[in-house]
C-alpha cells in the first residue's frame, strides 16, 4: 500500500489561462472546506474529519518527514490528507507538474497512468474506464480502481483536475460500505473563483 501511494505520487499534470507556477499557497482551508483557487474548486468534508499532520502523512506514504518535505515543491505538492477517526475513507490531495510535448497530450498522459496501474506488480488493480465528470460546474476526470493485496480489497478513486503544466489528484481510498459517504463528499465539490477569472 505504501509503495502504491508513492507510485501514484510520482506518476501524475495540466492547462488553463496564462501559465502560472503552482505553490501550496494556492490552496487554503475555511473550516472543513478546502479551497483550491488554482484548480477552481472547493470540497467540504464532514465535521468529524481531521487533517493529518506531516508525521502521519509521511507514515502513510512510507517515508520520513524529511523525505516528505523534500518531495513537496520538487516532485509534488502534498496539500492534505484527511479522514475520520478510523482513517477510512481517506482523502488526499496532491499536485504534480508534468511537461507535455508536442506529441504528448493530456489524454496520452491519462492512458499512460492507466497502463502503469495495470502493470503494478505489488498490488493488483482492476482499473475502470476514464470518466469525464462535471459536478456543480467543475469539470474533472475520474479513474476508478479496485486494489487487491492478498485477501485485502480496497476501492481507490482518482479525481484529476488539470490546468497548465499541473495535475491535481484527489485520491480517495475506502471500503465498499463507505461508498455512499464518499459520494456525498464528492458531491460537495463546487466551482471556486480563480485569479485568472476563467472556468
Secondary structure, 3 states (H helix, E strand, C coil): CHHHHHHHHCCCCCCCCCCCCCCHHHEEEECCEEEECCCCEEEECCCCCEECCHHHHHHHHCCCHHHHHHHECCCEEEEEEEECCCCCCEEEEEEEECCCCCCCCHHHHHHHHHHHHHHCCCCEEEEEEEEEEEECCEEEEEEEEEEEECCEEEEEEEEEEEECCEEEEEEEEECHHHHHHHHHHHCCCEECCCCCCCC
